[in-house]
Amino acid sequence: MSKSLLRILYTSKTHNRLSDVDLTRLLHQSRENNQRIQIHGILCYNHFDFIQVLEGPETAVIALYKKILDDERHHDCKLINICLSNKYIFNNWAMGYIDISQGDMRRLRQELPEKLSNDNADKFAYQLKHYLNNPIKKTDQTIFI
Ligand SMILES: Cc1cc2nc3c(=O)[nH]c(=O)nc-3n(C[C@H](O)[C@H](O)[C@H](O)COP(=O)(O)O)c2cc1C
């Protein structure tokens, strides 16, 4: 099967903590747009850090990532992995959301290398999907790379 989808994983930081209203607006906007352009993914957020996985048609993902890079709601975007794939991992979510615990986020950011191999990035994305499917709120020991 040809690998016609692109999946990217990046991290970034907010300048100021987003209010619940701003976060809801961002998720709403993302879900609406992503559905239209066949993009799926997940956004993890805690206080000042984002981790996002985006997957979809190559040109759509690249165009969206360009917009995201210019978004003033965050900065310090680091592309951790980019790979081609033949299937969606987050097919059930236009943009899944994890309000990740501070402990998990700290550990993830510490353990997440500057770059991930494609295998590790896939494994990591599946762990996030597992977290989405089993939302044990605010645990401090849920995700490992
Ligand atoms: C951390 C972060 C993640 C985002 N994720 C998405 C996304 O998945 N989809 C999306 O359309 N916009 C996302 N955005 C918003 C885009 O940067 C941009 O504001 C939006 O796509 C513009 O939409 P519009 O062209 O409909 O005005 C994100 C922004 C931030 C700060």
Ligand as a Chemical Component Dictionary entry (heavy atoms), coordinates in Angstrom:
data_LIG
# 
_chem_comp.id                   LIG 
_chem_comp.type                 NON-POLYMER 
_chem_comp.pdbx_formal_charge   0 
_chem_comp.three_letter_code    LIG 
# 
loop_
_chem_comp_atom.comp_id 
_chem_comp_atom.atom_id 
_chem_comp_atom.alt_atom_id 
_chem_comp_atom.type_symbol 
_chem_comp_atom.charge 
_chem_comp_atom.model_Cartn_x 
_chem_comp_atom.model_Cartn_y 
_chem_comp_atom.model_Cartn_z 
_chem_comp_atom.pdbx_ordinal 
LIG C1  C1  C 0 -0.620 24.596 19.591 1  
LIG C2  C2  C 0 -1.518 24.913 18.429 2  
LIG C3  C3  C 0 -2.108 23.879 17.722 3  
LIG C4  C4  C 0 -2.951 24.149 16.642 4  
LIG N1  N1  N 0 -3.517 23.124 15.948 5  
LIG C5  C5  C 0 -4.328 23.396 14.903 6  
LIG C6  C6  C 0 -4.958 22.348 14.180 7  
LIG O1  O1  O 0 -4.802 21.163 14.451 8  
LIG N2  N2  N 0 -5.780 22.702 13.154 9  
LIG C7  C7  C 0 -6.021 23.996 12.795 10 
LIG O2  O2  O 0 -6.760 24.247 11.854 11 
LIG N3  N3  N 0 -5.443 24.998 13.489 12 
LIG C8  C8  C 0 -4.617 24.729 14.521 13 
LIG N4  N4  N 0 -4.045 25.760 15.211 14 
LIG C9  C9  C 0 -4.402 27.137 14.813 15 
LIG C10 C10 C 0 -3.601 27.605 13.604 16 
LIG O3  O3  O 0 -2.356 28.084 14.033 17 
LIG C11 C11 C 0 -4.331 28.729 12.880 18 
LIG O4  O4  O 0 -4.655 29.743 13.778 19 
LIG C12 C12 C 0 -5.613 28.247 12.251 20 
LIG O5  O5  O 0 -5.403 27.087 11.509 21 
LIG C13 C13 C 0 -6.180 29.354 11.333 22 
LIG O6  O6  O 0 -7.409 28.919 10.924 23 
LIG P1  P1  P 0 -8.236 29.767 9.848  24 
LIG O7  O7  O 0 -7.387 29.691 8.603  25 
LIG O8  O8  O 0 -9.531 29.035 9.744  26 
LIG O9  O9  O 0 -8.355 31.137 10.413 27 
LIG C14 C14 C 0 -3.193 25.497 16.274 28 
LIG C15 C15 C 0 -2.594 26.516 16.998 29 
LIG C16 C16 C 0 -1.777 26.244 18.080 30 
LIG C17 C17 C 0 -1.160 27.367 18.852 31 
# 
loop_
_chem_comp_bond.comp_id 
_chem_comp_bond.atom_id_1 
_chem_comp_bond.atom_id_2 
_chem_comp_bond.value_order 
_chem_comp_bond.pdbx_ordinal 
LIG C1  C2  SING 1  
LIG C2  C3  SING 2  
LIG C2  C16 DOUB 3  
LIG C3  C4  DOUB 4  
LIG C4  N1  SING 5  
LIG C4  C14 SING 6  
LIG N1  C5  DOUB 7  
LIG C5  C6  SING 8  
LIG C5  C8  SING 9  
LIG C6  O1  DOUB 10 
LIG C6  N2  SING 11 
LIG N2  C7  SING 12 
LIG C7  O2  DOUB 13 
LIG C7  N3  SING 14 
LIG N3  C8  DOUB 15 
LIG C8  N4  SING 16 
LIG N4  C9  SING 17 
LIG N4  C14 SING 18 
LIG C9  C10 SING 19 
LIG C10 O3  SING 20 
LIG C10 C11 SING 21 
LIG C11 O4  SING 22 
LIG C11 C12 SING 23 
LIG C12 O5  SING 24 
LIG C12 C13 SING 25 
LIG C13 O6  SING 26 
LIG O6  P1  SING 27 
LIG P1  O7  DOUB 28 
LIG P1  O8  SING 29 
LIG P1  O9  SING 30 
LIG C14 C15 DOUB 31 
LIG C15 C16 SING 32 
LIG C16 C17 SING 33 
# 
